[in-house]
Amino acid sequence: MSTLESLKQNVIDGNSRDVTTLVKQALTEGIPAEQILNAGLIAGMSQVGKLFECGEFYVPEMLVAARAMKSGLDVLRPALVAANVQAIGKIIIGTVKGDLHDIGKNLVAMMMEGAGFQVIDLGVDVPPDKFVAAVREHQPQLLGLSALLTTTMPAMRATLDALQAAGVRDQVKVLVGGAPVTGKFAREIGADAYAPDASTAATRAKAVLGYQGGA
């Protein structure tokens, strides 16, 4: 098995220590940073997403794999910067005002990184004006809104209204998700896309930006 194949498999298996070792080994072997990213880390997370979608993996396995991928990415990032490898897009993500849940949001953020996005995580309990300010500052292609409570879902609508009032709604695609959120609700508030889970979120994000294929 090649170094990149081993790296991919260890991401799937969630072996953080081996993932960091293999990223270092791949760099020592002279494998380009972008190839390590795409054929090792992203390929591994893509397979994790497929395993989740077909019911072989559950949230705990996804979390462990995502953490392994992130540990490898931390080692690889300086080489990516040095090689001027660009992310496929930039996404701002946060849990809306009044909601302190972060596990789902964190998993989405890691899956987005695993799909090649630059992620700016605003955390939890994020008010509409903070989302607006972040969109103005960072100029992302995507904005991800998470809500885990039925009572905080209206904050998603308020955030979209705030983007509209600030004149920046047309500058960003809005992706929404969370346990109580539905596709119907997403359409009602004018979101561009809805994702029922973290794996789908990465796939939908790429689709919204016109990329082909999965997460």
Buried (B, 14 or more C-beta within 10 A) or exposed (E): EEBBBBBBBBBBBBBBEBBBBBBEBBBEEEBBBBEBBBBBBBBBBBBBBBBBBEEEBEBEBBBBBBBBBBBBBEBBEEBBEEEEBEBBBBBBBBBBBBBEBBEBBBBBBBBBBBBBBBBBBBEBBBBBEBBBBBBEEBEBBBBBBBBBBEEBBBBBBBBBBBBEEBEBBEBBBBBBBBEEBBEEBBEEBBBBBBBBBBBBBBBBBBBBBEBEEBB
